[in-house]
Amino acid sequence: MCLAVPVRVVEVPEEGKARVQVGQGENYMEISTLLLPEAPRPGDYVIVHAGFALRSLDAAEAEESLNIFRQIAALGVNEGRELEQL
C-alpha cells in the first residue's frame, strides 16, 4: 500500500526542490518538485510520496486530508488500548 501525505512548503531553496513541514510539529524534509507542472511557493501545500511532490492542493483540501489521517491514527491508538485491556 502506498501513502501520499499533504505537507506545507516552507522554503524553495533551489529549482526542483522544496523544504516542507510534515504535520504540525518540527518535522521537516527536503523533497523534489520536478514532477509538478509549476514550482510551489512557500505556504503552498503538496502531496508527497517517496520524497516527490505529486500534485499541489489548496489549504482546505490539505486540512481535510490531514484531519482524516488524524482520525485514522486516533482509531488505531484507541483500538490498541482496547486490545491491551483484553
C-alpha positions in Angstrom: 0.0 0.0 0.0 1.2 3.5 -0.9 0.6 6.5 1.2 0.9 10.1 0.0 0.8 12.8 2.6 -0.1 16.5 2.4 2.7 18.8 3.5 3.2 22.6 3.6 6.1 24.2 1.7 8.2 26.4 3.9 11.1 27.2 1.6 12.2 26.7 -2.0 16.0 26.7 -1.8 16.6 25.9 -5.4 14.8 25.0 -8.6 13.3 21.5 -8.4 13.4 21.3 -4.6 11.4 22.4 -1.6 11.7 22.2 2.2 8.4 21.1 3.7 6.8 20.8 7.1 5.3 17.5 7.9 2.5 17.7 10.4 2.2 20.5 12.9 5.5 19.9 14.8 9.1 20.5 13.9 9.4 17.8 11.3 10.9 19.0 8.0 12.1 17.2 4.9 13.5 18.2 1.5 11.5 17.0 -1.4 11.8 17.0 -5.2 9.2 19.2 -7.0 10.3 18.2 -10.5 7.1 16.2 -11.2 4.9 19.3 -10.6 3.8 21.4 -13.6 4.5 24.6 -11.6 7.0 25.2 -8.8 5.3 25.6 -5.4 5.8 28.7 -3.3 6.2 28.9 0.5 2.8 28.4 2.1 1.5 26.1 -0.7 0.5 22.5 0.1 1.6 19.5 -1.9 1.0 15.8 -1.8 4.3 13.9 -1.2 5.2 10.3 -1.7 8.7 8.8 -1.5 10.3 12.2 -1.5 8.5 13.5 -4.6 5.7 16.1 -4.7 2.9 14.5 -6.8 0.5 17.4 -7.0 -0.4 20.7 -5.4 -3.6 21.2 -3.4 -5.3 24.1 -1.7 -5.2 24.6 2.1 -8.8 23.4 2.6 -8.2 20.2 0.7 -4.9 19.6 2.6 -6.6 20.2 6.0 -9.4 17.8 5.1 -6.9 15.1 4.3 -4.9 15.8 7.4 -8.0 15.6 9.6 -8.8 12.2 8.0 -5.3 10.9 8.8 -5.6 12.2 12.4 -9.0 10.3 12.8 -7.4 7.1 11.4 -4.5 7.5 13.8 -6.8 8.1 16.8 -8.8 5.0 15.9 -5.6 2.9 15.8 -4.4 4.2 19.1 -7.8 3.6 20.7 -8.0 0.2 19.2 -4.6 -0.7 20.5 -5.6 0.4 24.0 -8.7 -1.7 23.9 -6.6 -4.7 22.8 -4.2 -4.2 25.8 -7.2 -4.3 28.2 -8.3 -7.7 27.0 
